[in-house]
């Protein structure tokens, strides 16, 4: 009844994240309401093992993976993936939550017990010794497919900390990433906006995972691009012409403001950032801060990447949140 009442008040429905049960979305669709991305797309994405199988079956490069049913599966898993691999929750994992690095059988047994206690179903994926991590936002309507620049992402304790746009990789590799990302969206019959995370290993590219929504790696677009990922998300959902994804200046750096205390979400020492015309400060207004929690971000745009990185790192250290 609640879902029906909600649906009746909407012309079209989109999602904040991929954790909404696809069966509930199917229920809404059966009421005659349009959901973007569709329940079928969400079903393929929210189960990460199913996501990997879908991508692999469409010849999209992903790391080797293997289904895991119990603590007794170590031998078959290590035989296929090698001694070093990652256990992953099939559903509800994000920012490193739901992942467990395995180096031996003892790790495997601990990881299986830990992850199945939280999320029940898991799988294993070969560890990729990558050079760097990349990401890209892809937009799709019934008439258009567009992408934003390929960016480089730098993690801090498995959480995205810094985004550099465009990525510091070759033009040929950027072209390759864009092609793979677009193929990934088509593989899941996706419409709307998608964030695709990838690993670079030499000249090889592997899709890590994809999210059917605006993405943290795309927050820089608010200040650095002609059209933000959020505006283009709405345009894509409504099947309107997509806005330009071009950058306004040659370079942009986005740094997440991660919680530095377990306390209230009061922000301190941000005056210098506000006085700097080249720094765009975004505070999310969360009432409680936790160490490592995403509490806001800063974006810098300009012509000299090294200077932007230096200024951004300095500013992030000054702000207490």
PyMOL commands that set and color helices and strands:
alter all, ss='L'
color gray80, all
select helices_A, chain A and resi 2-8+22-30+39-46+48-57+71-81+105-119+171-187+216-218+221-224+229-237+271-275+305-318
alter helices_A, ss='H'
color red, helices_A
select strands_A, chain A and resi 12-13+34-35+65-68+85-89+99-102+122-126+132-140+145-147+151-156+159-165+192-201+204-211+251-258+263-264+279-283+288-289+294-302
alter strands_A, ss='S'
color yellow, strands_A
deselect
rebuild
show_as cartoon
